[in-house]
Each structure stands twice: as structure tokens, then as C-alpha cells.
Amino acid sequence: MADMSPLFRRNDRRTDKQTAPEKPQSHRGHLVTLIRKPGCHLCDDAHAVIEKVCGELGVPWEEKDITQDEELYQKYWEQIPVVLVDGKQHTFWRVNEQRLRKALT
């Protein structure tokens, strides 16, 4: 019976290890959206942070130009740049790398 217990624990560990690679995949379930406008230096700063964090975590991201979308313009024109995580507003003006990373993990 003592032999069964270590084997049982080993099997549990293997199961945990098999599920461990899925955590990065769960990050990929997120989508980060940067709403920006041309010529905006804060937007360029936000782009750099998002590119770094999403690249490291394997999270997809996109950019939307506020000047090309009337609905985005009406909603966010005073807050550019705006970052959405999974369609919900995460931040605006300045993107904090640690806060974004935490939201995605």
C-alpha cells in the first residue's frame, strides 16, 4: 500500500505538469486593444508597452485608429490612448507595464 501512495502522487504531478502548459494558452484567450490616433506621443508610448508585455506573454493585441471610427471617437476622444482588455477599459493616457501584465496573468 505504501508503494501505491507515491505512484498516486507521481501521477497527480504528471497531471499538473500536463495542465501547466495550458496557462500560457489561457493568456492567449485575452485580447488587448489599443485605441489611438496618429501623431500621439502617448499612443506611441502605450504601443511600446503593449507590444512588450503581449509579446512576452503570447497575448494577441490590436490597434484601432480613433479617427477612423465614429463610435470610438465619441466614447474615448478625451482619453486617448485607451487600452481595452477583452473589450473592457483597462486604462487610458499612460500604460503601466506591471498592471497590464497582472491583468493578463
Gaussian input, Z-matrix of N, CA and C with variables (Angstrom, degrees):
# hf/3-21g

backbone

0 1
 N
 C     1     B1
 C     2     B2     1     A1
 N     3     B3     2     A2     1     D1
 C     4     B4     3     A3     2     D2
 C     5     B5     4     A4     3     D3
 N     6     B6     5     A5     4     D4
 C     7     B7     6     A6     5     D5
 C     8     B8     7     A7     6     D6
 N     9     B9     8     A8     7     D7
 C    10    B10     9     A9     8     D8
 C    11    B11    10    A10     9     D9
 N    12    B12    11    A11    10    D10
 C    13    B13    12    A12    11    D11
 C    14    B14    13    A13    12    D12
 N    15    B15    14    A14    13    D13
 C    16    B16    15    A15    14    D14
 C    17    B17    16    A16    15    D15
 N    18    B18    17    A17    16    D16
 C    19    B19    18    A18    17    D17
 C    20    B20    19    A19    18    D18
 N    21    B21    20    A20    19    D19
 C    22    B22    21    A21    20    D20
 C    23    B23    22    A22    21    D21
 N    24    B24    23    A23    22    D22
 C    25    B25    24    A24    23    D23
 C    26    B26    25    A25    24    D24
 N    27    B27    26    A26    25    D25
 C    28    B28    27    A27    26    D26
 C    29    B29    28    A28    27    D27
 N    30    B30    29    A29    28    D28
 C    31    B31    30    A30    29    D29
 C    32    B32    31    A31    30    D30
 N    33    B33    32    A32    31    D31
 C    34    B34    33    A33    32    D32
 C    35    B35    34    A34    33    D33
 N    36    B36    35    A35    34    D34
 C    37    B37    36    A36    35    D35
 C    38    B38    37    A37    36    D36
 N    39    B39    38    A38    37    D37
 C    40    B40    39    A39    38    D38
 C    41    B41    40    A40    39    D39
 N    42    B42    41    A41    40    D40
 C    43    B43    42    A42    41    D41
 C    44    B44    43    A43    42    D42
 N    45    B45    44    A44    43    D43
 C    46    B46    45    A45    44    D44
 C    47    B47    46    A46    45    D45
 N    48    B48    47    A47    46    D46
 C    49    B49    48    A48    47    D47
 C    50    B50    49    A49    48    D48
 N    51    B51    50    A50    49    D49
 C    52    B52    51    A51    50    D50
 C    53    B53    52    A52    51    D51
 N    54    B54    53    A53    52    D52
 C    55    B55    54    A54    53    D53
 C    56    B56    55    A55    54    D54
 N    57    B57    56    A56    55    D55
 C    58    B58    57    A57    56    D56
 C    59    B59    58    A58    57    D57
 N    60    B60    59    A59    58    D58
 C    61    B61    60    A60    59    D59
 C    62    B62    61    A61    60    D60
 N    63    B63    62    A62    61    D61
 C    64    B64    63    A63    62    D62
 C    65    B65    64    A64    63    D63
 N    66    B66    65    A65    64    D64
 C    67    B67    66    A66    65    D65
 C    68    B68    67    A67    66    D66
 N    69    B69    68    A68    67    D67
 C    70    B70    69    A69    68    D68
 C    71    B71    70    A70    69    D69
 N    72    B72    71    A71    70    D70
 C    73    B73    72    A72    71    D71
 C    74    B74    73    A73    72    D72
 N    75    B75    74    A74    73    D73
 C    76    B76    75    A75    74    D74
 C    77    B77    76    A76    75    D75
 N    78    B78    77    A77    76    D76
 C    79    B79    78    A78    77    D77
 C    80    B80    79    A79    78    D78
 N    81    B81    80    A80    79    D79
 C    82    B82    81    A81    80    D80
 C    83    B83    82    A82    81    D81
 N    84    B84    83    A83    82    D82
 C    85    B85    84    A84    83    D83
 C    86    B86    85    A85    84    D84
 N    87    B87    86    A86    85    D85
 C    88    B88    87    A87    86    D86
 C    89    B89    88    A88    87    D87
 N    90    B90    89    A89    88    D88
 C    91    B91    90    A90    89    D89
 C    92    B92    91    A91    90    D90
 N    93    B93    92    A92    91    D91
 C    94    B94    93    A93    92    D92
 C    95    B95    94    A94    93    D93
 N    96    B96    95    A95    94    D94
 C    97    B97    96    A96    95    D95
 C    98    B98    97    A97    96    D96
 N    99    B99    98    A98    97    D97
 C   100   B100    99    A99    98    D98
 C   101   B101   100   A100    99    D99
 N   102   B102   101   A101   100   D100
 C   103   B103   102   A102   101   D101
 C   104   B104   103   A103   102   D102
 N   105   B105   104   A104   103   D103
 C   106   B106   105   A105   104   D104
 C   107   B107   106   A106   105   D105
 N   108   B108   107   A107   106   D106
 C   109   B109   108   A108   107   D107
 C   110   B110   109   A109   108   D108
 N   111   B111   110   A110   109   D109
 C   112   B112   111   A111   110   D110
 C   113   B113   112   A112   111   D111
 N   114   B114   113   A113   112   D112
 C   115   B115   114   A114   113   D113
 C   116   B116   115   A115   114   D114
 N   117   B117   116   A116   115   D115
 C   118   B118   117   A117   116   D116
 C   119   B119   118   A118   117   D117
 N   120   B120   119   A119   118   D118
 C   121   B121   120   A120   119   D119
 C   122   B122   121   A121   120   D120
 N   123   B123   122   A122   121   D121
 C   124   B124   123   A123   122   D122
 C   125   B125   124   A124   123   D123
 N   126   B126   125   A125   124   D124
 C   127   B127   126   A126   125   D125
 C   128   B128   127   A127   126   D126
 N   129   B129   128   A128   127   D127
 C   130   B130   129   A129   128   D128
 C   131   B131   130   A130   129   D129
 N   132   B132   131   A131   130   D130
 C   133   B133   132   A132   131   D131
 C   134   B134   133   A133   132   D132
 N   135   B135   134   A134   133   D133
 C   136   B136   135   A135   134   D134
 C   137   B137   136   A136   135   D135
 N   138   B138   137   A137   136   D136
 C   139   B139   138   A138   137   D137
 C   140   B140   139   A139   138   D138
 N   141   B141   140   A140   139   D139
 C   142   B142   141   A141   140   D140
 C   143   B143   142   A142   141   D141
 N   144   B144   143   A143   142   D142
 C   145   B145   144   A144   143   D143
 C   146   B146   145   A145   144   D144
 N   147   B147   146   A146   145   D145
 C   148   B148   147   A147   146   D146
 C   149   B149   148   A148   147   D147
 N   150   B150   149   A149   148   D148
 C   151   B151   150   A150   149   D149
 C   152   B152   151   A151   150   D150
 N   153   B153   152   A152   151   D151
 C   154   B154   153   A153   152   D152
 C   155   B155   154   A154   153   D153
 N   156   B156   155   A155   154   D154
 C   157   B157   156   A156   155   D155
 C   158   B158   157   A157   156   D156
 N   159   B159   158   A158   157   D157
 C   160   B160   159   A159   158   D158
 C   161   B161   160   A160   159   D159
 N   162   B162   161   A161   160   D160
 C   163   B163   162   A162   161   D161
 C   164   B164   163   A163   162   D162
 N   165   B165   164   A164   163   D163
 C   166   B166   165   A165   164   D164
 C   167   B167   166   A166   165   D165
 N   168   B168   167   A167   166   D166
 C   169   B169   168   A168   167   D167
 C   170   B170   169   A169   168   D168
 N   171   B171   170   A170   169   D169
 C   172   B172   171   A171   170   D170
 C   173   B173   172   A172   171   D171
 N   174   B174   173   A173   172   D172
 C   175   B175   174   A174   173   D173
 C   176   B176   175   A175   174   D174
 N   177   B177   176   A176   175   D175
 C   178   B178   177   A177   176   D176
 C   179   B179   178   A178   177   D177
 N   180   B180   179   A179   178   D178
 C   181   B181   180   A180   179   D179
 C   182   B182   181   A181   180   D180
 N   183   B183   182   A182   181   D181
 C   184   B184   183   A183   182   D182
 C   185   B185   184   A184   183   D183
 N   186   B186   185   A185   184   D184
 C   187   B187   186   A186   185   D185
 C   188   B188   187   A187   186   D186
 N   189   B189   188   A188   187   D187
 C   190   B190   189   A189   188   D188
 C   191   B191   190   A190   189   D189
 N   192   B192   191   A191   190   D190
 C   193   B193   192   A192   191   D191
 C   194   B194   193   A193   192   D192
 N   195   B195   194   A194   193   D193
 C   196   B196   195   A195   194   D194
 C   197   B197   196   A196   195   D195
 N   198   B198   197   A197   196   D196
 C   199   B199   198   A198   197   D197
 C   200   B200   199   A199   198   D198
 N   201   B201   200   A200   199   D199
 C   202   B202   201   A201   200   D200
 C   203   B203   202   A202   201   D201
 N   204   B204   203   A203   202   D202
 C   205   B205   204   A204   203   D203
 C   206   B206   205   A205   204   D204
 N   207   B207   206   A206   205   D205
 C   208   B208   207   A207   206   D206
 C   209   B209   208   A208   207   D207
 N   210   B210   209   A209   208   D208
 C   211   B211   210   A210   209   D209
 C   212   B212   211   A211   210   D210
 N   213   B213   212   A212   211   D211
 C   214   B214   213   A213   212   D212
 C   215   B215   214   A214   213   D213
 N   216   B216   215   A215   214   D214
 C   217   B217   216   A216   215   D215
 C   218   B218   217   A217   216   D216
 N   219   B219   218   A218   217   D217
 C   220   B220   219   A219   218   D218
 C   221   B221   220   A220   219   D219
 N   222   B222   221   A221   220   D220
 C   223   B223   222   A222   221   D221
 C   224   B224   223   A223   222   D222
 N   225   B225   224   A224   223   D223
 C   226   B226   225   A225   224   D224
 C   227   B227   226   A226   225   D225
 N   228   B228   227   A227   226   D226
 C   229   B229   228   A228   227   D227
 C   230   B230   229   A229   228   D228
 N   231   B231   230   A230   229   D229
 C   232   B232   231   A231   230   D230
 C   233   B233   232   A232   231   D231
 N   234   B234   233   A233   232   D232
 C   235   B235   234   A234   233   D233
 C   236   B236   235   A235   234   D234
 N   237   B237   236   A236   235   D235
 C   238   B238   237   A237   236   D236
 C   239   B239   238   A238   237   D237
 N   240   B240   239   A239   238   D238
 C   241   B241   240   A240   239   D239
 C   242   B242   241   A241   240   D240
 N   243   B243   242   A242   241   D241
 C   244   B244   243   A243   242   D242
 C   245   B245   244   A244   243   D243
 N   246   B246   245   A245   244   D244
 C   247   B247   246   A246   245   D245
 C   248   B248   247   A247   246   D246
 N   249   B249   248   A248   247   D247
 C   250   B250   249   A249   248   D248
 C   251   B251   250   A250   249   D249
 N   252   B252   251   A251   250   D250
 C   253   B253   252   A252   251   D251
 C   254   B254   253   A253   252   D252
 N   255   B255   254   A254   253   D253
 C   256   B256   255   A255   254   D254
 C   257   B257   256   A256   255   D255
 N   258   B258   257   A257   256   D256
 C   259   B259   258   A258   257   D257
 C   260   B260   259   A259   258   D258
 N   261   B261   260   A260   259   D259
 C   262   B262   261   A261   260   D260
 C   263   B263   262   A262   261   D261
 N   264   B264   263   A263   262   D262
 C   265   B265   264   A264   263   D263
 C   266   B266   265   A265   264   D264
 N   267   B267   266   A266   265   D265
 C   268   B268   267   A267   266   D266
 C   269   B269   268   A268   267   D267
 N   270   B270   269   A269   268   D268
 C   271   B271   270   A270   269   D269
 C   272   B272   271   A271   270   D270
 N   273   B273   272   A272   271   D271
 C   274   B274   273   A273   272   D272
 C   275   B275   274   A274   273   D273
 N   276   B276   275   A275   274   D274
 C   277   B277   276   A276   275   D275
 C   278   B278   277   A277   276   D276
 N   279   B279   278   A278   277   D277
 C   280   B280   279   A279   278   D278
 C   281   B281   280   A280   279   D279
 N   282   B282   281   A281   280   D280
 C   283   B283   282   A282   281   D281
 C   284   B284   283   A283   282   D282
 N   285   B285   284   A284   283   D283
 C   286   B286   285   A285   284   D284
 C   287   B287   286   A286   285   D285
 N   288   B288   287   A287   286   D286
 C   289   B289   288   A288   287   D287
 C   290   B290   289   A289   288   D288
 N   291   B291   290   A290   289   D289
 C   292   B292   291   A291   290   D290
 C   293   B293   292   A292   291   D291
 N   294   B294   293   A293   292   D292
 C   295   B295   294   A294   293   D293
 C   296   B296   295   A295   294   D294
 N   297   B297   296   A296   295   D295
 C   298   B298   297   A297   296   D296
 C   299   B299   298   A298   297   D297
 N   300   B300   299   A299   298   D298
 C   301   B301   300   A300   299   D299
 C   302   B302   301   A301   300   D300
 N   303   B303   302   A302   301   D301
 C   304   B304   303   A303   302   D302
 C   305   B305   304   A304   303   D303
 N   306   B306   305   A305   304   D304
 C   307   B307   306   A306   305   D305
 C   308   B308   307   A307   306   D306
 N   309   B309   308   A308   307   D307
 C   310   B310   309   A309   308   D308
 C   311   B311   310   A310   309   D309
 N   312   B312   311   A311   310   D310
 C   313   B313   312   A312   311   D311
 C   314   B314   313   A313   312   D312

   B1=1.4441
   B2=1.5258
   B3=1.3395
   B4=1.4576
   B5=1.5196
   B6=1.3466
   B7=1.4585
   B8=1.5232
   B9=1.3229
   B10=1.4645
   B11=1.5244
   B12=1.3024
   B13=1.4534
   B14=1.5248
   B15=1.3645
   B16=1.4632
   B17=1.5336
   B18=1.3252
   B19=1.4549
   B20=1.5250
   B21=1.3214
   B22=1.4645
   B23=1.5227
   B24=1.3271
   B25=1.4635
   B26=1.5249
   B27=1.3149
   B28=1.4709
   B29=1.5312
   B30=1.3207
   B31=1.4619
   B32=1.5193
   B33=1.3315
   B34=1.4654
   B35=1.5124
   B36=1.3166
   B37=1.4723
   B38=1.5133
   B39=1.3193
   B40=1.4672
   B41=1.5233
   B42=1.3051
   B43=1.4609
   B44=1.5265
   B45=1.3504
   B46=1.4649
   B47=1.5173
   B48=1.3295
   B49=1.4560
   B50=1.5160
   B51=1.3329
   B52=1.4521
   B53=1.5268
   B54=1.3072
   B55=1.4616
   B56=1.5242
   B57=1.3241
   B58=1.4598
   B59=1.5255
   B60=1.3508
   B61=1.4601
   B62=1.5255
   B63=1.3197
   B64=1.4526
   B65=1.5214
   B66=1.3243
   B67=1.4654
   B68=1.5181
   B69=1.3503
   B70=1.4635
   B71=1.5259
   B72=1.3256
   B73=1.4519
   B74=1.5237
   B75=1.3429
   B76=1.4560
   B77=1.5291
   B78=1.3457
   B79=1.4599
   B80=1.5247
   B81=1.3191
   B82=1.4550
   B83=1.5240
   B84=1.3265
   B85=1.4535
   B86=1.5169
   B87=1.3135
   B88=1.4692
   B89=1.5223
   B90=1.3008
   B91=1.4589
   B92=1.5170
   B93=1.3115
   B94=1.4588
   B95=1.5257
   B96=1.3216
   B97=1.4648
   B98=1.5215
   B99=1.3085
   B100=1.4622
   B101=1.5222
   B102=1.3114
   B103=1.4632
   B104=1.5244
   B105=1.3190
   B106=1.4606
   B107=1.5127
   B108=1.3200
   B109=1.4607
   B110=1.5254
   B111=1.3095
   B112=1.4633
   B113=1.5318
   B114=1.3221
   B115=1.4535
   B116=1.5190
   B117=1.3048
   B118=1.4668
   B119=1.5322
   B120=1.3374
   B121=1.4712
   B122=1.5305
   B123=1.3358
   B124=1.4681
   B125=1.5277
   B126=1.3197
   B127=1.4667
   B128=1.5284
   B129=1.3196
   B130=1.4670
   B131=1.5249
   B132=1.3266
   B133=1.4719
   B134=1.5278
   B135=1.3368
   B136=1.4592
   B137=1.5268
   B138=1.3167
   B139=1.4686
   B140=1.5230
   B141=1.3224
   B142=1.4651
   B143=1.5285
   B144=1.3183
   B145=1.4738
   B146=1.5210
   B147=1.3180
   B148=1.4658
   B149=1.5231
   B150=1.3145
   B151=1.4614
   B152=1.5247
   B153=1.3191
   B154=1.4626
   B155=1.5313
   B156=1.3149
   B157=1.4641
   B158=1.5318
   B159=1.3041
   B160=1.4649
   B161=1.5254
   B162=1.3150
   B163=1.4623
   B164=1.5194
   B165=1.3167
   B166=1.4628
   B167=1.5283
   B168=1.3276
   B169=1.4625
   B170=1.5298
   B171=1.3107
   B172=1.4547
   B173=1.5205
   B174=1.3228
   B175=1.4559
   B176=1.5306
   B177=1.3296
   B178=1.4654
   B179=1.5237
   B180=1.3195
   B181=1.4551
   B182=1.5158
   B183=1.3107
   B184=1.4571
   B185=1.5165
   B186=1.3205
   B187=1.4596
   B188=1.5174
   B189=1.3256
   B190=1.4589
   B191=1.5187
   B192=1.3138
   B193=1.4588
   B194=1.5278
   B195=1.3139
   B196=1.4604
   B197=1.5332
   B198=1.3191
   B199=1.4652
   B200=1.5287
   B201=1.3302
   B202=1.4549
   B203=1.5291
   B204=1.3318
   B205=1.4634
   B206=1.5255
   B207=1.3058
   B208=1.4683
   B209=1.5303
   B210=1.3170
   B211=1.4675
   B212=1.5277
   B213=1.3315
   B214=1.4710
   B215=1.5257
   B216=1.3251
   B217=1.4589
   B218=1.5240
   B219=1.3125
   B220=1.4647
   B221=1.5286
   B222=1.3088
   B223=1.4648
   B224=1.5369
   B225=1.3351
   B226=1.4664
   B227=1.5281
   B228=1.3298
   B229=1.4661
   B230=1.5191
   B231=1.3200
   B232=1.4672
   B233=1.5242
   B234=1.3067
   B235=1.4644
   B236=1.5254
   B237=1.2666
   B238=1.4618
   B239=1.5208
   B240=1.3137
   B241=1.4585
   B242=1.5257
   B243=1.3089
   B244=1.4625
   B245=1.5182
   B246=1.3253
   B247=1.4620
   B248=1.5166
   B249=1.3191
   B250=1.4517
   B251=1.5239
   B252=1.3098
   B253=1.4662
   B254=1.5178
   B255=1.3134
   B256=1.4667
   B257=1.5260
   B258=1.3242
   B259=1.4548
   B260=1.5166
   B261=1.3264
   B262=1.4665
   B263=1.5239
   B264=1.3340
   B265=1.4573
   B266=1.5233
   B267=1.3174
   B268=1.4625
   B269=1.5282
   B270=1.3168
   B271=1.4614
   B272=1.5262
   B273=1.3254
   B274=1.4577
   B275=1.5212
   B276=1.3133
   B277=1.4588
   B278=1.5184
   B279=1.3081
   B280=1.4755
   B281=1.5216
   B282=1.3435
   B283=1.4574
   B284=1.5230
   B285=1.3205
   B286=1.4520
   B287=1.5242
   B288=1.3282
   B289=1.4628
   B290=1.5327
   B291=1.3186
   B292=1.4710
   B293=1.5323
   B294=1.3054
   B295=1.4714
   B296=1.5200
   B297=1.3239
   B298=1.4567
   B299=1.5262
   B300=1.3238
   B301=1.4655
   B302=1.5325
   B303=1.3153
   B304=1.4663
   B305=1.5368
   B306=1.3162
   B307=1.4608
   B308=1.5252
   B309=1.3150
   B310=1.4628
   B311=1.5168
   B312=1.3403
   B313=1.4739
   B314=1.5039
   A1=111.07
   A2=116.49
   A3=120.02
   A4=110.90
   A5=116.59
   A6=119.90
   A7=111.90
   A8=117.00
   A9=119.75
   A10=111.63
   A11=116.68
   A12=119.24
   A13=112.52
   A14=119.39
   A15=118.52
   A16=112.37
   A17=116.82
   A18=118.40
   A19=110.72
   A20=114.68
   A21=119.18
   A22=110.19
   A23=116.17
   A24=119.51
   A25=111.22
   A26=116.64
   A27=118.98
   A28=110.43
   A29=115.35
   A30=117.91
   A31=111.24
   A32=116.87
   A33=119.73
   A34=110.70
   A35=116.72
   A36=120.15
   A37=110.56
   A38=116.14
   A39=118.17
   A40=110.44
   A41=116.15
   A42=119.51
   A43=109.71
   A44=117.26
   A45=120.33
   A46=110.74
   A47=116.64
   A48=119.48
   A49=111.20
   A50=116.36
   A51=119.01
   A52=110.66
   A53=117.66
   A54=119.61
   A55=111.79
   A56=118.32
   A57=121.06
   A58=112.96
   A59=119.83
   A60=118.21
   A61=113.61
   A62=118.31
   A63=120.06
   A64=111.98
   A65=118.79
   A66=119.80
   A67=111.89
   A68=119.70
   A69=117.22
   A70=111.98
   A71=117.78
   A72=119.71
   A73=110.14
   A74=117.05
   A75=118.79
   A76=110.53
   A77=117.59
   A78=120.20
   A79=109.45
   A80=115.18
   A81=119.32
   A82=111.63
   A83=116.88
   A84=120.83
   A85=111.69
   A86=116.66
   A87=121.58
   A88=110.04
   A89=115.30
   A90=122.06
   A91=107.56
   A92=115.89
   A93=122.04
   A94=107.44
   A95=115.65
   A96=121.34
   A97=108.68
   A98=115.34
   A99=121.77
   A100=107.71
   A101=115.78
   A102=121.32
   A103=106.46
   A104=115.61
   A105=120.64
   A106=111.26
   A107=114.86
   A108=119.85
   A109=108.21
   A110=117.76
   A111=121.48
   A112=111.54
   A113=115.65
   A114=121.25
   A115=115.19
   A116=117.67
   A117=122.18
   A118=109.44
   A119=116.78
   A120=119.58
   A121=111.56
   A122=118.46
   A123=120.07
   A124=110.52
   A125=116.21
   A126=120.50
   A127=110.12
   A128=116.53
   A129=120.25
   A130=111.03
   A131=116.73
   A132=121.01
   A133=110.64
   A134=116.32
   A135=120.97
   A136=110.57
   A137=116.04
   A138=121.46
   A139=111.10
   A140=116.47
   A141=120.97
   A142=111.75
   A143=116.91
   A144=120.67
   A145=110.55
   A146=116.33
   A147=120.68
   A148=110.71
   A149=116.27
   A150=120.84
   A151=110.86
   A152=117.21
   A153=121.75
   A154=111.39
   A155=117.31
   A156=121.88
   A157=110.88
   A158=116.68
   A159=120.11
   A160=111.25
   A161=116.37
   A162=119.96
   A163=112.10
   A164=116.22
   A165=120.61
   A166=111.86
   A167=117.27
   A168=121.00
   A169=113.08
   A170=117.17
   A171=120.15
   A172=113.42
   A173=116.22
   A174=121.50
   A175=108.90
   A176=118.39
   A177=119.53
   A178=111.15
   A179=114.70
   A180=119.52
   A181=109.38
   A182=114.52
   A183=121.30
   A184=109.63
   A185=114.77
   A186=121.07
   A187=108.63
   A188=115.52
   A189=121.03
   A190=107.81
   A191=115.31
   A192=122.97
   A193=108.65
   A194=116.01
   A195=121.34
   A196=112.12
   A197=116.83
   A198=119.60
   A199=111.95
   A200=116.99
   A201=121.01
   A202=113.03
   A203=117.05
   A204=120.61
   A205=109.51
   A206=116.71
   A207=122.12
   A208=112.05
   A209=117.46
   A210=120.91
   A211=111.13
   A212=116.62
   A213=120.00
   A214=110.19
   A215=116.64
   A216=120.68
   A217=110.86
   A218=117.07
   A219=121.23
   A220=112.06
   A221=116.10
   A222=120.35
   A223=113.16
   A224=117.59
   A225=120.22
   A226=116.03
   A227=120.09
   A228=120.16
   A229=114.27
   A230=119.45
   A231=120.99
   A232=113.10
   A233=118.30
   A234=121.27
   A235=113.95
   A236=120.29
   A237=123.56
   A238=111.18
   A239=119.99
   A240=127.43
   A241=111.70
   A242=114.84
   A243=121.80
   A244=107.59
   A245=115.82
   A246=121.17
   A247=108.46
   A248=115.13
   A249=122.23
   A250=108.59
   A251=116.35
   A252=121.43
   A253=105.28
   A254=114.87
   A255=121.65
   A256=111.58
   A257=115.93
   A258=121.12
   A259=115.53
   A260=117.30
   A261=120.76
   A262=109.31
   A263=115.77
   A264=119.36
   A265=110.77
   A266=114.24
   A267=121.69
   A268=110.46
   A269=116.31
   A270=120.70
   A271=109.82
   A272=115.58
   A273=121.11
   A274=108.87
   A275=116.17
   A276=127.03
   A277=113.34
   A278=118.70
   A279=120.92
   A280=109.63
   A281=115.97
   A282=121.09
   A283=108.43
   A284=116.28
   A285=122.26
   A286=108.22
   A287=115.67
   A288=121.05
   A289=112.14
   A290=117.76
   A291=120.90
   A292=111.56
   A293=116.73
   A294=120.33
   A295=111.09
   A296=117.48
   A297=121.22
   A298=110.53
   A299=115.54
   A300=120.11
   A301=110.54
   A302=116.71
   A303=121.20
   A304=111.17
   A305=116.79
   A306=120.91
   A307=111.62
   A308=116.85
   A309=120.98
   A310=113.90
   A311=116.60
   A312=118.78
   A313=111.78
   D1=-33.05
   D2=177.54
   D3=-64.08
   D4=-31.47
   D5=178.26
   D6=-68.42
   D7=-30.75
   D8=-178.04
   D9=-70.81
   D10=-35.63
   D11=-176.70
   D12=-62.80
   D13=-49.25
   D14=177.94
   D15=-63.28
   D16=-37.57
   D17=178.55
   D18=-64.39
   D19=-41.04
   D20=178.74
   D21=-60.93
   D22=-43.85
   D23=179.29
   D24=-65.28
   D25=-38.73
   D26=178.33
   D27=-62.25
   D28=-41.98
   D29=178.58
   D30=-62.78
   D31=-39.27
   D32=177.14
   D33=-62.52
   D34=-41.46
   D35=179.58
   D36=-63.69
   D37=-41.74
   D38=178.80
   D39=-62.83
   D40=-39.15
   D41=177.88
   D42=-62.19
   D43=-43.49
   D44=177.73
   D45=-60.81
   D46=-41.89
   D47=-179.51
   D48=-66.99
   D49=-33.52
   D50=178.52
   D51=-68.26
   D52=-32.45
   D53=179.65
   D54=-84.90
   D55=-19.83
   D56=-178.23
   D57=-57.47
   D58=-42.89
   D59=179.01
   D60=-63.15
   D61=-17.54
   D62=-179.91
   D63=-72.44
   D64=-20.74
   D65=179.42
   D66=-59.46
   D67=-47.16
   D68=175.76
   D69=-61.19
   D70=-33.64
   D71=178.13
   D72=-64.68
   D73=-34.92
   D74=178.59
   D75=-65.45
   D76=-30.21
   D77=174.30
   D78=-62.95
   D79=-36.77
   D80=-178.90
   D81=-67.86
   D82=-15.21
   D83=176.62
   D84=-70.70
   D85=-15.63
   D86=178.42
   D87=-83.67
   D88=159.37
   D89=170.94
   D90=-137.38
   D91=125.42
   D92=177.34
   D93=-102.50
   D94=133.03
   D95=178.91
   D96=-122.03
   D97=126.88
   D98=174.60
   D99=-103.01
   D100=118.28
   D101=175.95
   D102=-98.80
   D103=119.88
   D104=-171.81
   D105=-141.12
   D106=177.65
   D107=173.25
   D108=-137.77
   D109=156.04
   D110=180.00
   D111=-62.63
   D112=143.66
   D113=175.43
   D114=76.94
   D115=13.73
   D116=-177.25
   D117=-98.99
   D118=114.13
   D119=-177.70
   D120=-68.30
   D121=-33.64
   D122=176.15
   D123=-65.97
   D124=-33.71
   D125=177.06
   D126=-65.87
   D127=-39.91
   D128=176.96
   D129=-62.95
   D130=-41.14
   D131=177.33
   D132=-63.10
   D133=-44.41
   D134=179.34
   D135=-62.56
   D136=-41.53
   D137=177.76
   D138=-55.67
   D139=-46.53
   D140=-178.40
   D141=-62.19
   D142=-42.62
   D143=179.86
   D144=-66.36
   D145=-46.54
   D146=-178.59
   D147=-63.61
   D148=-43.67
   D149=178.79
   D150=-58.72
   D151=-43.12
   D152=-179.76
   D153=-66.24
   D154=-54.35
   D155=-175.23
   D156=-64.52
   D157=-48.61
   D158=-178.80
   D159=-65.84
   D160=-36.38
   D161=176.94
   D162=-63.52
   D163=-43.17
   D164=-179.68
   D165=-68.61
   D166=-34.55
   D167=-176.34
   D168=-94.08
   D169=-8.30
   D170=-177.72
   D171=72.46
   D172=31.25
   D173=-178.95
   D174=-98.44
   D175=130.11
   D176=177.65
   D177=-71.57
   D178=150.07
   D179=177.96
   D180=-147.12
   D181=161.82
   D182=-178.37
   D183=-143.20
   D184=163.29
   D185=175.10
   D186=-120.19
   D187=143.94
   D188=174.00
   D189=-128.94
   D190=134.89
   D191=-179.53
   D192=-89.05
   D193=116.19
   D194=-177.28
   D195=-63.21
   D196=-25.09
   D197=-179.65
   D198=-76.42
   D199=-9.79
   D200=-179.03
   D201=-106.14
   D202=2.77
   D203=-175.55
   D204=-140.30
   D205=107.33
   D206=-175.93
   D207=-59.65
   D208=-40.70
   D209=-179.07
   D210=-63.84
   D211=-45.32
   D212=177.11
   D213=-63.36
   D214=-40.39
   D215=179.70
   D216=-59.58
   D217=-48.50
   D218=-179.05
   D219=-62.64
   D220=-36.32
   D221=-175.13
   D222=-81.69
   D223=-37.56
   D224=-168.20
   D225=-122.46
   D226=5.05
   D227=-169.88
   D228=-56.49
   D229=-27.51
   D230=179.75
   D231=-88.07
   D232=-5.11
   D233=-172.62
   D234=-115.31
   D235=4.01
   D236=-173.86
   D237=-58.30
   D238=137.15
   D239=-5.78
   D240=-77.33
   D241=152.23
   D242=177.39
   D243=-120.26
   D244=138.16
   D245=177.08
   D246=-115.28
   D247=126.92
   D248=175.00
   D249=-108.41
   D250=139.75
   D251=171.37
   D252=-117.76
   D253=117.78
   D254=-178.09
   D255=55.41
   D256=38.38
   D257=175.73
   D258=83.61
   D259=-3.76
   D260=179.62
   D261=-108.89
   D262=140.77
   D263=-177.97
   D264=-63.38
   D265=124.77
   D266=178.89
   D267=-98.15
   D268=-45.04
   D269=-178.17
   D270=-162.81
   D271=172.99
   D272=172.65
   D273=-148.15
   D274=164.93
   D275=-177.30
   D276=65.30
   D277=-67.01
   D278=-178.71
   D279=-122.91
   D280=138.24
   D281=-179.31
   D282=-104.75
   D283=121.96
   D284=177.59
   D285=-90.19
   D286=119.63
   D287=-175.61
   D288=-57.65
   D289=-46.80
   D290=-177.84
   D291=-65.87
   D292=-39.33
   D293=179.67
   D294=-66.57
   D295=-40.95
   D296=177.62
   D297=-65.10
   D298=-44.83
   D299=178.90
   D300=-58.68
   D301=-43.34
   D302=-179.89
   D303=-63.42
   D304=-39.23
   D305=179.80
   D306=-66.10
   D307=-25.41
   D308=-176.30
   D309=-96.99
   D310=-6.96
   D311=-179.22
   D312=-113.54

